[in-house]
Structures are given as structure tokens and as C-alpha cells.
Amino acid sequence: MTNESNLSGPASGQEVMLVTGLSGAGKTTTLRVLEDLGWEAIDNFPIRLLERLIGKSLGEEAPSRLAIGFDSRTRGFNPEEIIDLAKQLTTQDGVEISTLFLDCSGAELERRYNETRRRHPMAMGRPVIDAIRAERELLAPLRRWSDMVIDTTALTTNDLQQAIRQRFAGAPSDEISITVSSFGFARGMPPLSDLVFDMRFLDNPHWVDGLREKTGLDHDVSAHIMADPAWDEAFSRIRDLILMLLPRYAAQGKAHVNLAFGCTGGRHRSVHTAEAIAQVLRDSGFSPTVIHRNLGSRAADQIEGTPQT
């Protein structure tokens, strides 16, 4: 994702978000989440009629937060004309217009279309990947002009929903929501983390008889991890860094922070560390949500790699 600025909207008046992007990149999902968050959402709206929906043209009836979805299928779609119209409407008092562009790699979009057997709107008898390239070229001016770009290539539908909620939930600036998660590098990096800590420098309990099938939630696994000579200093530094950064994130208006702790398989070292940090946060007055992504995965020597000697 790029352009991380927090667009919280005008203190009064109307906030309009134009939601566009490549077909299949997640526009419909994004609009549904925005609607859940209190936005009035309209999809595939004829963009030439935009001025009828916003600002003084509707007076007090104008919705304060309006999300309008459009893409290459929308009637009268012309990127340059859309940009010019948005610039004109921004000059109205009390109206703030922003644009969110949903991007995705061509290979991933091709996979999604082949998997769902949907027809790409620009296919017209040509291969899907050619249609994707044509649409990307058509949308290039909008992508360059957009205030925010979210790349959904590595995001599941749930990941995208979480990303939209985090960015637009509008939590008060003096509150910050924290998610602490554990994961296994062997099973892929989490796509939505703000801070990632690699705990693979600690001794791996997987290679200790009696601990392999257990997890970082078990006392003897935790004891083994904390007996590592590097644990005390490393944990203290990680703890102090997080506690130093959180109030600064909040002061910048960041409503959500995701802390991720990884180890090889995501069952021992990362789980223990995530739980320990979550307790530190509770003791400091926060209420973190804890997620152990790979806790239920089976123990496997092939994943854990070569045992330490």
C-alpha cells in the first residue's frame, strides 16, 4: 500500500471518496465495508452526474460521507474528464474529494478471473491478461492522480476488509487499536503489519524432545524460550520500542497498529513473544487483540529447517 496519509475528512461539510481501480481488485468489497462504516456508498454511478450528488446542489440533504465507485465499465468513463470534474468540484466550500485506487498485479487478476470464470469487462474475445493490460493502460492517469493506492495482490478478501476498516473507521485520535499477531515465515508474511519482529534468533523449541508438539502457550515452551541468553535484552528492547512508538502513532492520528511476531513455523517463539507483548500492553492500559495465525498448523521438520547445534 502507498500514500499512508490519514484522510479524516473536513470538520464540517461533505467528504466524497471516489473509489476506482482495476476490475477484480476489490472495489465492491471496499464499498461494502465503507457502507458498514457509515458512508453512503454508490457503485457504478455515471460519473458525469457526480455534481448532482454533492455540495450545495443538495443543500442539507447531501450525505456527509459519500463513497462513489466507478471503473472502466461505468457509463461515460473517461479518466481525464473525471479528474477535471473532481478538480472543479473541490473548489466548492465544505466539499473534500479524495480518490482511492485499488491496484493488483496482472498475474493475480488473471488467476482470480480464471478461478471465478467471470468475463473481464474489456476482454471482447481476447485473452484475460491482454484485457487486464489494456485496462491498466486506460486507468493509468487515475492511478497517478489518486490520493491513496491500495495494492490488493497479496490480500485476501478479509485482509482487504481489515485494511479498509483500519484506514477509515475514524476512531478518536486519543484512542488506538492494537492487534498483536504471531505467524510463521515459512507460511508467508502477514500483509498488513506495521511493525514486524523476527524471533528466529532464539533457540527453536521444535528441536527439543517433548516440546515439538506443544506451542508458545505452554509453560514449558515459554520457559525454554526465556532461558535463551538473548531473550531478556531482546524482549526489553522490543517492549521499550513499542511503548515509545504507540503514543507517537496516536499523536499522528493513526487509529490502528498491527504488531507481528514471526518465527519459522509460527507455533513457538512467535506465539510466546506475542503473548508476552500483549500482557505488557494490557499492563500499560491498552486492550490489544491477539491473533495466532499458524497456531493450529502441524509441526513439520521440513518447515522448521535445520536444527541448531
Summary of the structure (lengths in Angstrom):
residues: 309
radius of gyration: 23.3
end to end distance: 39.9
largest distance: 73.3
contacts: 965
relative contact order: 0.14
helix: 42%
strand: 18%
